[in-house]
Amino acid sequence: MDQKNLDAGIEPTISRGDGQIHPVRGSIALSETERHEEIEKFQKAHQWDPNLPQAKADAISQALHVGEPETMFEVEKEMIEKSPYLEVQAAVRDIDDGEYTNTLRAWIIGMTMSTLVTGINMFLSMRSPSIAIPAVVVIIITYPIGHFWAKVMPMHKFNTFGLEWTLNPGRFSVKEHTVIALMAKITSDYAYSTNALEALQAKSLYNHPMGWGFALLFTLSSQLIGIALSGMFRRFLVWPAAMIWPGQFGTTSLLYALHDKRKAEPSETNGWKISQYRYFIYLTCGMFAYYWFPGVLWQGLSVFAFATWIKPENVVVNQLFGGFTGLSLIPITFDWTQISGYIQSPLLSPWHAHFNLLVGLVLVMIIPALGIAYSGAFYSDYLPINTSRTFDNTATRYNVTKILTPEFTLDLEKYKTYSPIFLAPTFFLNYGLSFAGLTASLVHTILFHRKEIWYRFKEARNQEPDIHFKMMKKYPEAPDWWYGVLWVVAMAFGLATVLGFETNMPWWSFLLSCLLAFIFIIPLCMIYGMTNIQISLNVLSPFLAGYIIPGRPIGNMIFKVFSTIVLGQAQVFSGDLKMAHYMKIPPRTTFACQVVAATWAVFVQISVMNWALGNISEICTPTQPSHFTCPNGSTFFSSSIVWGVIGPARVLGSNSMYSNIHFFWLAGAILPVIFYLALWKYPRSFVRYLNAPVILGSMGWLPPATPLNFSTWAVVGLTFNYFIQRRWNGWWKQYNYITSAALDSGLVICTLVVFFAITLPNVTVPQWWGNVQVFETLDYLGMARRKTVAEGETFGPTTW
């Protein structure tokens, strides 16, 4: 054991080389005054914490009120000497195995896999339907690779210019595996900027290539600004125990399970004794075998809208019970893709997130959508009730090319002759709730977290610790100036992007786009870190850009990329920093592997994209023979025309049919105030679990998601994280998060096999009722409309 670890309050461990982790327990003795101060800090920082059980909050208040040493000691042991959250206790071990982390083996495996995965994912993203290799596949593949390396590579130590290194430091450690996972998580998603680059460079879209220099500067800056900001805001978003980041629990549980094969203790797991490792293997194989049914053999299981099968041509039935363009009022699916496809696995998020989303789905989405649709407001009786498509006044998809000049500017006469834009009821609500969710997040953060934010700003690394924060203090921190320098360099790249090339974007609008992201980083990252609900700027940013730089569609796209992905990267990388924190990865190693992997991925992705655009014939056209239609680039192109050419004033302005949408800003600001006042009046009531930003902002994916996706996600999540957690807590603590990892892993592996074996070569799936007739419904065809437009006629206003 290392005495300095005991002196620092760290639990040291002994690694016996048997593939298991053996903690050696230790603790610090605090004085009564210090203990009281620590508990008081904890209470102030967690006053409105929805993840802290009410019983624990009461215990803290009681201990501070009574002040008895024994009571204070018990509270300290429960709240500070381990994580106060059941979710963290279940997914993260309060040990540090002291193993090697920053090894040549981890870097070689991690960078090799990152190169392959990021290149493949970039290539496949340009195809429709697209598919991606997620980080969990890399984690699974690199596990046997790491162990094989440990067995066959020589353990000889080399000395190069005084630096000692080796190809094989010993057995493949969980910390090395975590470093590889960090690289994989960073690089498995293609860069958001490539959507705009496809739209710019494709001959069928803007056909406005600006060269390798522009593509590299644009992508590097948009990726790295968010990384830098996530590091600069660690005191608010990573170090606090309250920022539990539930989305990381599946990864941490999988890493532990792969490296620790011990059986469970039946007395602690409701009678189960199977190891997490075996449980993961069995369930992954089971999911792999099962997904062939909804994925290939009986695709009707995916959206089990039986009411529409009975009445396939009944408009009302298809609108109410359809699972594609309907409201899915009887939500049934046997497909894990439908449940976890939009908001990650439901087993990861805390129960109150599911409850708030369900409240939002019913009260601010389904009920208003029914009111709009069946009152005929906004001419909605001519449109499907739920779709992300935009329509013209013949009820066909809006064709933006009909209103453009050859220079991609608005031809006003063509626009007045053609049509205004019509939105389906749920799409209109999607825009409105996006606005409401953002104002709610600002007001919610000010009301509920302003004192906590000020406290963390002042205290930094001296804020109240939990066991994981204590353990991490033994490692040298990555200085703030490292992240500051990275931010300055990335901002310089961004300014070079807009000043050195014909982007139609003034330099000051670039700064405004970054400022917009900056304003929302703390509110939206805190919400994501506590609820696992991600709220984005993807609606607000092009909307504002349409007013700030009107008539500039290319500038609108670039503004959208910078504001949306700077925030998005900050959200994702803050979660990754927390995973490194949980797995006890030294902060400087985390900084190095994130920045190097993210930077290298940019060069790989731009190379792959440029190769594809230059070598695949008819790429980015709807009729491309191999389906390389660039769906993301095409969507970006259409969006830039809507917001950058037509403009937000014509679509949602005061003289448009959708002018009432701006009341959503006010509604978003009022709802948190109502909850705040109610909580002050009834501090121990259920109101403490109500979250206005989640209720309003969680609807941001709907559409293209459907109520089926959201309702089944919430029901499954409540089943596991509320009912099972309370009824079989031992089983839940041991197996819940590894269940999530196994279901996701089996699904992803099977999906990849199906894609490469069936979808890519255009193999025909079995042709029977369960794969054919179930899709011959008005719901699936998008034709569930209560009114139709005759040939040569139009609907809607006469002038616009």
C-alpha positions in Angstrom: 0.0 0.0 0.0 1.1 3.6 -0.7 1.1 5.7 2.4 0.6 8.9 0.5 -2.7 7.5 -0.7 -3.9 7.0 2.8 -2.7 10.5 3.7 -4.8 11.9 0.8 -7.9 10.0 1.8 -7.6 7.7 -1.1 -8.6 4.0 -1.1 -5.5 2.3 -2.4 -5.8 -1.1 -4.0 -3.7 -4.2 -4.7 -3.6 -5.7 -8.1 -2.8 -9.4 -7.8 -2.5 -10.1 -11.6 -5.6 -12.4 -11.6 -7.8 -10.1 -13.6 -9.6 -8.9 -10.5 -9.5 -5.6 -8.5 -8.8 -5.9 -4.8 -9.5 -2.7 -2.9 -7.6 -1.8 0.2 -9.7 0.4 2.4 -8.6 3.5 4.1 -10.1 6.8 5.3 -9.2 10.1 6.9 -10.3 11.2 10.3 -11.9 14.7 10.2 -12.4 16.9 13.2 -15.9 17.7 14.3 -15.7 21.2 12.9 -14.3 20.0 9.6 -17.0 17.4 9.4 -19.7 19.9 10.0 -18.3 22.2 7.3 -18.2 19.4 4.8 -21.8 18.4 5.4 -22.9 22.0 5.4 -21.2 22.5 2.0 -22.9 19.3 0.7 -26.3 20.5 1.8 -26.0 23.9 0.1 -24.8 22.4 -3.1 -27.5 19.7 -3.3 -30.5 21.7 -2.0 -32.6 21.1 -5.2 -30.9 17.9 -6.4 -33.5 15.6 -7.9 -31.2 12.6 -7.8 -30.6 12.8 -4.1 -33.3 10.7 -2.3 -35.5 12.6 0.1 -34.5 10.4 3.0 -30.8 11.4 2.5 -31.7 15.0 2.3 -33.7 14.7 5.5 -30.8 12.9 7.2 -28.4 15.8 6.3 -30.8 18.4 7.7 -31.3 16.4 10.8 -27.5 15.9 11.4 -26.8 19.6 11.0 -29.7 20.5 13.3 -28.8 18.0 16.1 -25.1 18.3 15.7 -24.3 15.0 17.5 -20.8 13.6 16.6 -22.1 10.1 15.9 -24.8 11.3 13.7 -22.5 13.6 11.8 -20.0 10.7 11.4 -22.7 8.5 9.9 -23.9 11.2 7.5 -20.3 11.9 6.4 -19.7 8.2 5.7 -22.9 8.0 3.7 -22.6 11.2 1.7 -18.9 12.0 1.4 -16.9 8.8 1.9 -18.9 7.2 -0.9 -21.1 8.5 -3.6 -24.5 9.6 -2.2 -26.3 8.4 -5.4 -27.5 4.8 -5.8 -27.0 5.1 -9.6 -23.3 6.0 -9.2 -22.8 3.3 -6.6 -24.3 0.7 -9.0 -22.2 1.7 -12.0 -18.9 3.1 -10.6 -16.6 1.4 -8.1 -15.1 3.6 -5.3 -11.6 2.2 -5.8 -8.5 3.1 -7.7 -6.6 0.1 -8.9 -3.4 2.0 -9.3 -2.7 0.4 -12.7 -0.9 1.9 -15.7 -2.9 4.1 -17.9 -0.9 6.1 -20.4 0.8 3.2 -22.3 2.1 2.8 -25.8 -0.2 -0.2 -26.2 -3.3 1.9 -25.4 -2.3 4.6 -27.8 -1.5 2.2 -30.7 -4.7 0.3 -30.3 -6.8 3.4 -29.6 -5.5 5.4 -32.5 -5.7 2.5 -34.9 -9.3 1.7 -34.1 -10.2 5.4 -34.1 -8.8 5.8 -37.6 -10.7 2.8 -38.9 -14.0 3.6 -37.2 -14.1 7.4 -37.9 -13.3 6.8 -41.6 -15.9 4.0 -42.0 -18.6 6.1 -40.2 -17.9 9.1 -42.3 -18.2 7.1 -45.5 -21.4 5.4 -44.4 -23.0 8.6 -43.2 -23.2 9.7 -46.8 -25.4 6.8 -47.6 -29.2 6.3 -47.1 -30.0 4.5 -45.0 -26.8 5.2 -43.0 -25.3 3.2 -40.2 -22.5 3.9 -37.7 -20.1 1.8 -35.6 -20.5 3.1 -32.1 -17.9 3.2 -29.3 -19.3 0.1 -27.6 -18.2 -2.0 -30.6 -14.7 -0.7 -30.2 -14.7 -1.5 -26.5 -15.8 -5.1 -27.2 -13.3 -5.6 -30.1 -10.3 -4.1 -28.3 -10.8 -6.3 -25.2 -9.5 -9.5 -26.9 -6.9 -7.5 -28.9 -5.5 -6.0 -25.7 -5.3 -9.4 -24.0 -3.7 -11.0 -27.1 -1.1 -8.2 -27.2 -0.3 -8.8 -23.5 0.4 -12.5 -24.2 2.5 -12.3 -27.4 4.4 -9.0 -27.3 7.8 -8.8 -25.6 8.0 -7.2 -22.2 11.4 -5.8 -22.8 11.9 -2.2 -21.6 13.6 0.3 -24.0 15.3 3.5 -23.1 15.2 6.3 -25.7 16.8 9.6 -24.9 16.3 8.9 -21.2 12.6 7.9 -21.7 11.8 4.4 -20.6 9.1 2.6 -22.5 7.8 -0.8 -23.4 5.5 -2.5 -25.9 4.0 -4.7 -23.1 3.7 -3.4 -19.6 1.8 -6.5 -18.4 -1.8 -7.6 -18.4 -4.2 -5.4 -20.3 -5.6 -3.1 -17.7 -9.1 -1.5 -17.3 -7.5 1.9 -17.3 -5.8 1.3 -20.7 -9.2 0.1 -22.0 -10.8 3.3 -20.7 -8.2 5.4 -22.6 -9.1 3.5 -25.8 -12.8 4.0 -25.0 -12.3 7.7 -24.6 -10.7 7.9 -28.0 -13.5 5.8 -29.5 -16.3 7.9 -28.0 -14.7 11.1 -29.4 -14.2 9.7 -32.9 -17.1 7.4 -33.5 -19.4 10.3 -34.5 -18.7 12.1 -37.7 -18.0 15.8 -37.4 -21.2 17.9 -37.6 -19.5 20.3 -40.0 -19.3 17.7 -42.6 -23.1 18.0 -43.1 -22.5 21.6 -44.2 -19.4 20.7 -46.2 -21.4 18.1 -48.2 -24.0 20.7 -49.0 -21.3 23.2 -50.1 -19.2 20.8 -52.2 -21.8 18.5 -53.8 -22.4 19.4 -57.4 -26.1 18.7 -57.0 -26.4 21.1 -54.1 -24.4 24.4 -53.7 -21.4 23.2 -55.8 -19.3 25.8 -54.0 -16.1 24.0 -52.9 -13.7 26.1 -51.0 -10.8 23.7 -50.8 -9.0 21.5 -48.2 -7.9 24.5 -46.1 -11.4 25.7 -45.5 -12.7 22.2 -44.7 -9.9 21.5 -42.2 -10.1 24.9 -40.5 -13.9 24.8 -40.3 -14.0 21.3 -38.9 -11.0 21.7 -36.5 -12.4 24.9 -35.0 -16.0 23.7 -34.6 -14.8 20.4 -33.0 -12.1 21.8 -30.7 -13.9 24.9 -29.3 -16.4 22.7 -27.5 -13.7 20.4 -26.1 -11.8 23.5 -24.7 -15.0 24.9 -23.1 -15.9 21.6 -21.4 -12.4 21.6 -19.8 -12.7 25.2 -18.7 -16.1 24.5 -17.1 -15.1 21.4 -15.2 -15.7 23.0 -11.8 -19.4 23.3 -12.7 -19.9 20.2 -14.9 -17.5 17.5 -14.0 -16.1 17.7 -10.5 -19.4 18.1 -8.6 -20.9 14.9 -7.3 -24.4 16.1 -8.4 -23.2 16.0 -12.1 -23.7 12.2 -12.3 -23.8 12.0 -16.1 -26.1 8.9 -16.3 -25.2 8.3 -20.0 -21.7 7.1 -18.9 -23.0 4.3 -16.7 -23.4 1.8 -19.4 -19.7 2.3 -20.5 -18.3 2.2 -17.0 -20.3 -1.0 -16.1 -19.1 -2.7 -19.3 -15.5 -1.9 -18.7 -15.7 -3.2 -15.1 -17.5 -6.4 -16.3 -14.9 -7.2 -18.9 -12.1 -6.9 -16.5 -13.6 -8.5 -13.4 -15.1 -12.0 -13.8 -16.0 -12.6 -10.2 -19.4 -14.1 -9.4 -22.0 -12.0 -7.6 -22.8 -12.6 -3.9 -26.4 -14.0 -4.0 -27.3 -12.5 -0.6 -26.7 -9.0 -2.1 -28.3 -9.5 -5.5 -31.7 -11.1 -4.8 -30.4 -14.6 -5.2 -28.5 -14.1 -8.5 -24.8 -15.2 -8.6 -23.8 -15.1 -12.3 -20.9 -12.7 -12.9 -21.5 -9.5 -14.8 -19.2 -10.8 -17.5 -21.1 -13.9 -18.2 -24.4 -12.1 -17.9 -23.2 -9.6 -20.5 -22.1 -12.3 -22.9 -25.3 -14.3 -22.6 -27.6 -11.2 -23.0 -25.6 -9.8 -25.9 -25.9 -13.1 -27.7 -29.6 -13.3 -26.9 -30.2 -9.8 -28.3 -28.1 -10.5 -31.4 -30.3 -13.6 -32.1 -33.6 -11.8 -31.2 -33.1 -8.7 -33.4 -33.3 -10.8 -36.6 -37.1 -11.0 -35.9 -38.0 -7.3 -35.9 -35.0 -6.4 -38.1 -35.5 -8.9 -40.9 -38.0 -11.8 -40.4 -41.1 -9.9 -39.1 -40.5 -6.2 -39.4 -44.0 -5.4 -38.3 -42.8 -6.2 -34.7 -40.8 -2.9 -34.8 -43.9 -0.7 -34.9 -46.7 -2.9 -33.7 -49.5 -0.6 -34.7 -52.2 -3.3 -34.9 -55.1 -0.8 -35.1 -53.8 0.5 -38.4 -53.4 -3.1 -39.7 -57.1 -3.6 -39.0 -58.2 -0.3 -40.6 -55.3 0.5 -43.0 -57.3 3.1 -44.9 -59.1 4.8 -42.0 -57.6 8.3 -41.7 -58.5 8.9 -38.0 -57.4 5.5 -36.9 -54.0 5.9 -38.7 -53.6 9.4 -37.2 -54.3 8.4 -33.7 -52.7 4.9 -33.5 -50.1 5.0 -36.3 -46.5 4.6 -35.2 -44.8 6.3 -38.2 -46.8 9.5 -38.9 -49.4 9.1 -36.2 -49.5 9.7 -32.5 -49.2 6.0 -31.4 -51.8 6.2 -28.6 -51.4 2.5 -28.1 -47.6 2.4 -28.0 -46.3 -1.2 -28.6 -42.9 -2.2 -30.0 -40.8 -5.3 -29.8 -37.7 -3.5 -31.2 -35.0 -2.1 -28.9 -34.1 0.3 -31.7 -37.4 2.0 -31.4 -37.0 2.3 -27.6 -33.4 3.5 -27.4 -32.8 5.1 -30.8 -33.3 8.7 -29.9 -32.5 9.3 -26.2 -30.1 6.4 -25.5 -31.0 3.4 -23.5 -33.8 4.1 -21.0 -32.0 2.1 -18.4 -29.4 4.8 -18.0 -31.6 7.8 -17.2 -33.0 8.4 -13.7 -36.7 7.8 -13.1 -37.6 11.4 -12.8 -36.3 12.1 -16.3 -38.7 9.5 -17.7 -41.6 10.9 -15.6 -41.0 14.5 -16.8 -40.7 13.4 -20.4 -43.9 11.4 -20.2 -45.6 14.5 -18.7 -44.3 16.6 -21.5 -45.3 14.1 -24.2 -48.9 14.0 -23.1 -49.5 17.6 -21.9 -47.4 19.7 -24.4 -47.2 17.5 -27.4 -50.0 14.9 -27.9 -52.9 16.9 -26.5 -52.0 20.2 -28.4 -51.3 18.2 -31.5 -54.8 16.7 -31.4 -56.2 20.2 -30.8 -54.4 21.6 -33.8 -55.1 18.7 -36.1 -58.8 18.4 -35.4 -59.6 22.1 -35.2 -58.1 22.5 -38.7 -55.6 25.2 -37.4 -52.8 26.0 -39.7 -54.6 24.0 -42.5 -53.4 20.9 -40.7 -56.3 18.8 -42.0 -54.4 18.7 -45.3 -51.3 17.3 -43.7 -50.1 14.3 -41.7 -50.3 14.9 -38.0 -46.7 13.9 -37.2 -43.8 14.4 -39.7 -40.7 16.6 -40.0 -41.3 17.2 -43.7 -42.4 20.7 -44.8 -45.2 21.0 -47.4 -46.4 23.4 -50.0 -50.0 24.3 -50.8 -50.6 21.2 -52.9 -49.8 19.0 -49.8 -46.6 17.8 -51.5 -43.1 18.1 -50.1 -41.9 21.7 -50.3 -39.4 22.2 -53.2 -37.0 24.9 -52.2 -35.4 24.9 -55.7 -38.6 26.5 -57.1 -38.0 29.8 -55.3 -34.2 30.2 -56.0 -32.3 32.3 -58.4 -29.2 30.7 -60.0 -27.2 32.5 -57.3 -29.2 30.8 -54.5 -31.0 33.9 -53.5 -34.7 34.3 -53.1 -36.7 35.0 -56.2 -39.6 36.8 -54.5 -41.9 36.5 -57.5 -41.4 32.8 -57.7 -41.9 32.5 -54.0 -45.2 34.4 -54.2 -46.3 32.3 -57.1 -45.3 29.0 -55.5 -46.3 28.6 -51.9 -45.7 29.4 -48.2 -44.3 26.7 -46.0 -46.7 24.5 -44.1 -45.8 22.5 -41.0 -47.4 19.4 -39.5 -48.9 19.9 -36.0 -46.1 18.1 -34.2 -43.4 19.9 -36.3 -44.9 23.3 -35.3 -44.9 22.2 -31.7 -41.3 21.0 -32.0 -40.2 24.5 -33.0 -42.3 26.1 -30.3 -41.1 23.7 -27.6 -37.5 24.1 -28.6 -37.8 27.8 -27.9 -39.7 27.2 -24.7 -37.1 24.6 -23.5 -34.3 27.0 -24.0 -35.9 29.9 -22.1 -37.0 27.4 -19.4 -33.4 26.2 -19.0 -32.1 29.7 -18.4 -34.8 30.6 -15.9 -34.6 27.2 -14.2 -30.8 27.5 -13.8 -31.0 31.0 -12.4 -33.8 30.0 -9.9 -32.5 26.6 -8.8 -28.8 26.7 -9.3 -27.5 30.3 -9.1 -26.1 29.9 -5.6 -24.6 26.5 -6.4 -22.9 27.9 -9.5 -21.4 30.9 -7.6 -20.2 28.5 -4.9 -18.5 26.2 -7.4 -17.0 29.2 -9.2 -15.4 30.4 -5.9 -14.3 27.0 -4.5 -13.2 25.2 -7.7 -11.3 22.1 -6.4 -12.1 23.0 -2.8 -15.8 22.3 -3.3 -17.5 19.5 -1.3 -16.0 16.2 -2.4 -17.4 12.7 -2.8 -15.2 9.7 -2.8 -14.4 9.8 -6.5 -13.3 13.5 -6.3 -11.1 12.7 -3.3 -9.4 9.9 -5.2 -8.8 12.0 -8.3 -6.9 14.7 -6.2 -3.8 12.5 -6.1 -3.3 13.1 -9.9 -1.9 16.3 -11.3 -4.8 18.3 -12.8 -4.7 19.4 -16.4 -4.3 23.2 -15.9 -7.0 25.5 -17.0 -4.5 27.3 -19.2 -4.1 24.2 -21.3 -7.7 24.3 -22.2 -7.5 28.1 -22.5 -4.7 27.9 -25.1 -6.7 25.2 -27.0 -9.7 27.6 -27.0 -7.7 30.5 -28.3 -6.2 28.3 -31.1 -9.6 26.9 -32.0 -11.2 30.4 -32.1 -8.3 31.6 -34.3 -9.0 28.7 -36.7 -12.7 29.7 -36.7 -11.9 33.4 -37.5 -9.6 32.2 -40.3 -12.5 30.1 -41.6 -14.9 33.1 -42.0 -12.3 35.8 -42.9 -10.2 33.8 -45.3 -12.9 32.2 -47.4 -16.2 33.3 -49.2 -18.5 32.2 -46.4 -20.9 35.1 -46.6 -20.5 35.2 -42.8 -19.1 38.4 -41.1 -16.5 37.8 -38.5 -18.7 39.3 -35.8 -21.5 36.8 -36.6 -19.0 34.0 -35.9 -18.3 35.5 -32.5 -22.1 35.7 -31.9 -22.6 32.1 -32.8 -20.0 31.1 -30.2 -21.4 33.4 -27.7 -24.8 31.8 -28.2 -23.3 28.4 -27.3 -21.4 29.9 -24.4 -24.6 31.3 -22.8 -26.2 27.9 -22.8 -23.3 25.7 -21.8 -23.8 25.7 -18.0 -27.7 25.4 -18.1 -27.9 22.7 -20.8 -24.9 20.7 -19.6 -26.2 20.7 -16.0 -29.5 19.4 -17.2 -27.8 16.8 -19.3 -25.5 15.8 -16.5 -28.4 15.3 -14.0 -31.1 13.8 -16.3 -29.4 12.4 -19.4 -31.8 14.6 -21.5 -29.9 16.6 -24.2 -31.3 19.9 -25.3 -29.8 21.4 -28.4 -29.6 24.7 -30.3 -30.3 23.1 -33.7 -33.6 25.0 -34.0 -32.6 28.3 -32.4 -29.3 28.8 -34.1 -30.5 28.9 -37.8 -33.6 30.9 -36.7 -31.4 33.6 -35.2 -29.0 33.5 -38.0 -31.8 34.2 -40.4 -32.3 37.5 -38.6 -28.7 38.3 -38.0 -27.4 37.6 -41.5 -30.5 37.5 -43.7 -30.3 36.3 -47.2 -27.1 34.4 -46.7 -27.8 30.6 -46.8 -24.2 29.5 -46.7 -23.5 31.9 -43.7 -26.6 30.5 -42.1 -25.3 27.0 -42.3 -21.9 27.9 -40.9 -23.5 29.9 -38.0 -25.7 26.9 -37.2 -22.7 24.5 -37.2 -20.6 26.7 -34.8 -23.4 27.5 -32.3 -25.0 24.0 -32.3 -21.8 21.9 -32.2 -19.8 24.0 -29.9 -22.5 23.4 -27.3 -23.0 19.8 -28.4 -19.3 19.1 -28.1 -19.2 20.7 -24.7 -22.1 18.4 -23.6 -20.5 15.3 -25.0 -17.0 16.0 -23.8 -18.1 17.0 -20.3 -19.7 13.5 -20.1 -16.5 11.9 -21.3 -14.5 13.9 -18.8 -16.8 12.5 -16.1 -16.3 9.0 -17.3 -12.5 9.5 -17.0 -13.1 10.9 -13.6 -15.1 7.8 -12.6 -12.5 5.4 -14.0 -9.7 7.4 -12.3 -7.9 8.3 -15.5 -5.2 11.0 -14.8 -6.6 14.3 -16.1 -3.5 15.1 -18.2 -3.8 11.7 -19.9 -7.5 12.4 -20.6 -6.7 15.8 -22.1 -4.0 14.3 -24.4 -6.0 11.4 -25.7 -9.1 13.5 -26.3 -7.4 16.3 -28.1 -5.1 14.1 -30.2 -7.9 11.7 -31.2 -10.3 14.5 -32.0 -7.7 16.3 -34.1 -6.6 13.2 -36.0 -10.3 12.2 -36.7 -10.8 15.6 -38.5 -8.1 14.8 -41.0 -9.4 11.3 -41.5 -13.0 12.4 -42.0 -12.2 15.2 -44.4 -10.0 12.9 -46.5 -12.7 10.3 -46.7 -15.4 12.8 -47.5 -13.4 14.5 -50.2 -12.5 11.2 -51.8 -16.1 10.2 -51.9 -17.3 13.5 -53.4 -14.6 13.3 -56.0 -14.8 9.6 -56.9 -18.4 8.4 -56.5 -20.5 9.2 -59.6 -23.8 11.1 -59.1 -23.1 11.4 -55.4 -25.5 13.4 -53.3 -28.3 13.0 -56.0 -31.6 11.3 -55.1 -31.1 8.7 -57.8 -27.5 7.7 -56.9 -27.3 3.9 -57.8 -25.6 2.9 -54.5 -27.8 5.2 -52.4 -25.0 7.7 -51.6 -27.5 10.4 -51.5 -25.9 12.5 -48.7 -29.0 12.6 -46.5 -27.4 14.9 -43.9 -26.0 17.3 -46.5 -29.3 17.5 -48.3 -31.1 18.3 -45.1 -28.6 21.0 -44.3 -29.0 22.4 -47.8 -32.8 22.6 -47.5 -32.6 24.0 -44.0 -30.2 26.8 -45.1 -32.7 27.7 -47.9 -35.6 27.9 -45.4 -33.9 30.0 -42.8 -31.2 31.7 -44.9 -33.2 32.5 -48.0 -36.9 32.5 -47.2 -36.0 33.7 -43.7 -37.6 33.3 -40.3 -39.8 36.4 -40.7 -41.7 34.8 -43.6 -41.9 31.4 -41.9 -42.5 32.2 -38.2 -42.7 36.0 -38.2 -45.5 38.3 -37.0 -47.2 38.3 -40.4 -47.0 34.5 -40.9 -49.7 32.0 -40.1 -47.4 30.6 -37.3 -46.9 34.0 -35.5 -48.4 32.6 -32.3 -45.3 30.4 -31.9 -43.6 33.2 -30.0 -45.8 32.7 -27.0 -43.7 29.6 -26.3 -40.8 31.8 -25.3 -43.0 33.2 -22.5 -44.4 29.8 -21.5 -40.9 28.5 -21.1 -39.9 31.4 -18.8 -43.1 31.1 -16.7 -43.2 27.3 -16.0 -39.9 27.2 -13.9 -41.1 30.1 -11.8 -44.3 28.2 -11.0 -42.4 25.1 -10.0 -40.0 27.2 -7.9 -42.7 28.9 -6.0 -44.5 25.6 -5.4 -41.3 24.0 -4.1 -40.7 26.9 -1.7 -44.3 26.4 -0.4 -44.0 22.6 -0.3 -40.3 21.7 0.0 -40.7 18.0 0.6 -43.4 17.4 -2.0 -43.2 15.7 -5.4 -42.7 19.1 -7.0 -38.9 18.7 -6.3 -38.8 16.2 -9.1 -40.6 18.3 -11.7 -38.2 19.8 -14.3 -39.5 22.4 -16.7 -36.6 22.3 -19.2 -37.1 18.5 -19.5 -40.8 18.7 -19.8 -40.6 21.2 -22.6 -37.1 20.7 -24.2 -37.1 16.9 -24.3 -39.5 17.0 -27.3 -36.7 18.3 -29.5 -36.4 15.0 -31.3 -40.1 14.7 -32.1 -40.4 14.6 -35.1 -38.5 12.9 -36.6 -39.0 10.6 -33.6 -42.6 9.6 -32.9 -44.6 9.4 -29.7 -44.0 5.6 -29.9 -40.3 6.2 -29.3 -40.8 8.5 -26.4 -43.6 6.7 -24.6 -42.0 3.3 -24.7 -38.7 4.8 -23.6 -40.3 6.3 -20.6 -42.3 3.2 -19.7 -39.3 0.9 -19.9 -37.2 3.4 -17.9 -39.7 3.7 -15.2 -40.1 -0.1 -15.0 -36.3 -0.6 -14.4 -35.3 2.6 -12.6 -38.3 3.1 -10.4 -40.2 -0.2 -9.8 -37.4 -2.8 -10.1 -34.9 -0.5 -8.3 -37.3 -0.4 -5.3 -38.5 -4.0 -5.4 -35.3 -5.8 -6.3 -32.6 -3.3 -5.4 -29.8 -5.8 -5.2 -30.4 -7.2 -8.7 -30.8 -3.6 -10.0 -27.6 -2.5 -8.5 -25.6 -5.4 -9.9 -27.2 -5.9 -13.3 -29.2 -2.9 -14.5 -26.5 -1.0 -16.3 -24.8 -4.1 -17.7 -28.2 -5.0 -19.0 -28.3 -1.7 -20.8 -24.8 -2.3 -22.3 -25.7 -5.8 -23.4 -28.9 -4.9 -25.1 -27.2 -2.0 -26.9 -24.2 -4.2 -27.9 -26.2 -7.1 -29.2 -28.4 -4.8 -31.2 -25.5 -2.9 -32.7 -23.6 -6.0 -33.7 -26.7 -7.5 -35.3 -27.6 -4.3 -37.1 -24.1 -4.1 -38.6 -24.4 -7.7 -39.8 -27.9 -7.1 -41.3 -26.6 -3.9 -43.0 -23.6 -5.5 -44.6 -25.2 -8.8 -45.4 -28.7 -7.7 -46.4 -29.2 -3.9 -46.8 -26.0 -3.0 -48.6 -26.2 -5.8 -51.3 -30.0 -5.2 -51.6 -31.0 -8.7 -50.5 -34.8 -9.1 -50.4 -36.2 -9.8 -47.0 -38.9 -12.6 -46.7 -42.0 -11.3 -48.5 -45.0 -12.2 -46.3 -47.8 -10.3 -44.5 -45.5 -9.4 -41.6 -43.1 -7.6 -43.9 -45.4 -6.4 -46.7 -49.0 -5.7 -45.8 -48.2 -4.2 -42.4 -46.6 -1.3 -44.3 -49.5 -0.8 -46.7 -51.2 1.7 -44.3 -51.9 5.4 -44.6 -49.8 5.8 -41.5 -46.7 4.3 -43.1 -47.2 6.0 -46.4 -47.7 9.4 -44.8 -51.1 9.8 -46.4 -53.3 9.9 -43.2 -54.8 13.3 -44.0 -58.4 14.3 -43.4 -58.6 16.5 -46.5 -57.0 16.0 -49.9 -56.2 18.5 -52.6 -57.6 17.9 -56.0 -55.3 18.0 -59.1 -54.6 21.6 -60.0 -56.0 23.0 -56.8 -54.3 24.5 -53.7 -55.1 25.2 -50.1 -54.0 27.9 -47.6 -53.9 31.6 -47.7 -54.3 33.5 -51.0 -51.3 35.8 -50.3 -48.1 35.4 -48.4 
